[in-house]
Amino acid sequence: MADIEASVRDLVNRDRDCTEKALAQMDLRRRINLLIGEWKAAGGGDVLPDVRDRVRLRPVKTAVNPVRAIARR
């Protein structure tokens, strides 16, 4: 889904027609909402993670300082 969102943004930024990609994105969102509805109907009651939770759970990437990396050798 992130790929489709990025391609829609790219097309909009380049002032191109994004109708197909935007419709595909809306279809994916509709499917996700249906799946969440089915999950809740089946007894799912857990709190689903939102974007802030997902970002917080990502491992932090540390940049390697090239000078220190060479000094360690």
LINTANOR-V279505 format. One record per residue. RES is the residue in one letter. D_LAST is the distance of its C-alpha to the last C-alpha in Angstrom with 2 decimals. Layout:
res;d_last
RES;D_LAST
RES;D_LAST
This chain:
res;d_last
M;42.49
A;39.71
D;39.65
I;43.38
E;43.19
A;40.59
S;42.74
V;45.82
R;44.12
D;42.97
L;46.51
V;48.08
N;45.80
R;46.76
D;50.42
R;50.78
D;52.88
C;50.96
T;53.94
E;52.68
K;49.22
A;50.75
L;53.30
A;50.63
Q;48.71
M;51.93
D;52.64
L;49.28
R;49.96
R;53.44
R;52.10
I;49.64
N;52.55
L;54.67
L;52.02
I;51.66
G;55.46
E;55.68
W;53.02
K;54.95
A;58.23
A;56.80
G;56.10
G;52.63
G;52.45
D;48.81
V;47.50
L;45.50
P;42.24
D;42.53
V;39.98
R;38.93
D;38.30
R;36.28
V;34.04
R;33.61
L;32.64
R;29.91
P;26.37
V;24.71
K;21.97
T;19.11
A;17.57
V;13.84
N;13.12
P;11.22
V;10.47
R;8.93
A;6.96
I;5.52
A;5.49
R;3.78
R;0.00
